[in-house]
Structure formats: structure tokens, C-alpha cells
Amino acid sequence: MMEPGLYHILFISTALFFIGVYGFFTRRNLVTMLMSIELVLNSVNLNFIAFNKYLWPNRLDGVFFTIFIIAIAAAEAATAIAIIINLYRSHRSIDVENAEEMKY
């Protein structure tokens, strides 16, 4: 079985990135927007791992950056879910259009 090359991995990463960006800009539900941000972060992680494997196979810089991004994404998701729960409790909806009064 053939191992996927760098271009294959970058193609998958690009597809994940643009699916995440599309989902973020077209969805109105805050949970799906959060999932779209996670897709973008996972595409970045895939890039770090791919470039680490093919350009510097004896170093672990890409792996360390990926672990750091995963930790930041977990903290971001926990904070965002807490905000979404509070928004749902106050407005009975997690729609972006209903969250406009949070601006002021």
C-alpha cells in the first residue's frame, strides 16, 4: 500500500480549512460555528505534522506546536461552550442573530 505524499496531506488539509471557513461564514448556530473553528485548527495541525514529517523528520517542532494548539483549542472550546450555555439560558436560543444584544 502506498504511503500518502506531502501533496495528498496538504490537499486534505486545504479541504478541511476551506470547509471550516465556509461553515463559519454560512452557519448561524454558535455550536456549528465552534465546530468550524475546530476544523480550521485541525487543518493547521495537519500542516504542522506533515511539514515536520517531510521537511525535518528528525525534529519534533511540528509535534510540539500541534500539542500546544490542541491545548489552546480545548481551552477555547470550554470557554465558548460556557458562553453558549449562558446565552441559551438568557435568550433561549443559540442563534447568532439573537446574540446581537450582547454587543452593548
C-alpha angles and dihedrals in degrees: 000000000000120000114233113254130225093267092054092052092046090050091054090046092050091049091051091049095051093043087054094048091047091049092048095052099040104040125083098192113095094217093055089046089054090050089051091054089051089053090054091049091049091052089054090050090052090052092051092050094045095049091044091053098046103032104032108016094166095054130072101208094116091050092051092049090049093052089049092051091049090053092048091047091052091052091045092050093049091050093045093049090051090052091047091051091051090047091051092049093052101037104021089230138079094205117130092226091061092050094068093100090064088074094079 
